[in-house]
Amino acid sequence: MSWTRKQRITVAAIFMLLVAAPLLWQIGNVRATQAAEQKQSDLVDQTVPTRQAPDDYDGDGVPDSGDQCPTRPETDNGFQDSDGCPDVVETTGAS
């Protein structure tokens, strides 16, 4: 039985396809695995920036470094000293 040139090329192409398909499948699988590992690595390597607290948390104008009550504002009635804590001061009502 003698094959024509076209038949030999067809058989060779089918043979190459059968040999190459598993190899290509393996290459695709390796790349998918590498991509998944890289994604995990990227997630692990990310760092969360440190939170910076404001210099005056309660907004009373006294910096937290010298504020004895850093979470409570100095005063509601306008009397202000330098300790940073609310003070109770009686007012006379006179202007």
C-alpha positions as CSV (number, residue, x, y, z in Angstrom):
1,M,0.0,0.0,0.0
2,S,1.5,3.2,-1.1
3,W,0.5,6.5,0.6
4,T,0.3,9.7,-1.3
5,R,2.2,12.8,-0.2
6,K,-1.0,14.4,1.2
7,Q,-1.8,11.3,3.3
8,R,1.7,11.2,4.8
9,I,1.5,14.9,5.7
10,T,-1.9,14.3,7.3
11,V,-0.7,11.3,9.4
12,A,2.4,13.3,10.5
13,A,0.2,16.2,11.5
14,I,-2.1,14.0,13.6
15,F,0.9,12.3,15.2
16,M,2.5,15.7,16.1
17,L,-0.9,16.8,17.5
18,L,-1.2,13.7,19.7
19,V,2.4,14.1,21.0
20,A,2.1,17.9,21.5
21,A,-1.3,18.0,23.2
22,P,-0.2,16.5,26.6
23,L,2.9,18.6,26.5
24,L,1.0,21.8,25.9
25,W,-1.6,20.7,28.6
26,Q,1.3,20.3,31.1
27,I,2.8,23.7,30.2
28,G,-0.6,25.3,30.7
29,N,-1.1,23.5,34.0
30,V,2.3,24.6,35.3
31,R,1.6,28.3,34.4
32,A,-1.7,28.1,36.1
33,T,-0.1,26.7,39.2
34,Q,2.7,29.4,39.1
35,A,0.1,32.1,38.8
36,A,-1.9,30.8,41.8
37,E,1.3,30.6,43.9
38,Q,2.3,34.1,42.8
39,K,-1.1,35.5,43.8
40,Q,-0.7,33.9,47.3
41,S,2.8,35.3,47.6
42,D,1.5,38.8,46.6
43,L,-1.2,38.6,49.3
44,V,1.3,37.5,52.0
45,D,3.9,40.1,51.0
46,Q,1.5,43.0,51.2
47,T,2.0,45.2,54.2
48,V,-0.6,47.3,56.0
49,P,0.6,50.9,56.6
50,T,0.7,52.0,60.2
51,R,-2.2,54.2,61.3
52,Q,-1.1,57.6,62.3
53,A,-3.0,59.1,65.2
54,P,-3.8,62.8,65.1
55,D,-1.6,65.0,67.3
56,D,-4.7,66.3,69.0
57,Y,-7.3,63.5,69.2
58,D,-10.0,65.4,71.0
59,G,-9.5,68.7,69.1
60,D,-9.1,70.9,72.1
61,G,-5.9,72.5,70.9
62,V,-3.7,70.8,73.5
63,P,-1.4,68.2,71.8
64,D,-1.9,64.6,73.0
65,S,1.8,64.5,74.2
66,G,0.9,67.0,77.0
67,D,-2.8,66.3,77.3
68,Q,-3.8,64.6,80.6
69,C,-7.2,63.7,79.1
70,P,-6.5,63.1,75.4
71,T,-10.0,61.7,74.6
72,R,-12.0,64.5,76.3
73,P,-11.9,68.1,75.0
74,E,-10.5,70.8,77.4
75,T,-13.8,72.6,78.1
76,D,-17.2,73.5,76.8
77,N,-17.5,76.9,78.6
78,G,-14.5,78.6,77.2
79,F,-12.2,78.3,80.2
80,Q,-9.0,76.7,79.1
81,D,-5.8,75.9,81.0
82,S,-2.9,73.7,79.8
83,D,-3.8,70.3,81.3
84,G,-6.2,69.2,78.6
85,C,-8.9,68.1,80.9
86,P,-12.4,69.7,81.2
87,D,-12.7,72.2,84.0
88,V,-15.8,73.2,85.8
89,V,-15.7,77.0,86.3
90,E,-18.6,78.9,87.6
91,T,-19.6,81.9,85.5
92,T,-21.2,85.0,86.9
93,G,-23.2,85.8,83.8
94,A,-21.7,89.3,83.8
95,S,-20.2,90.6,80.6
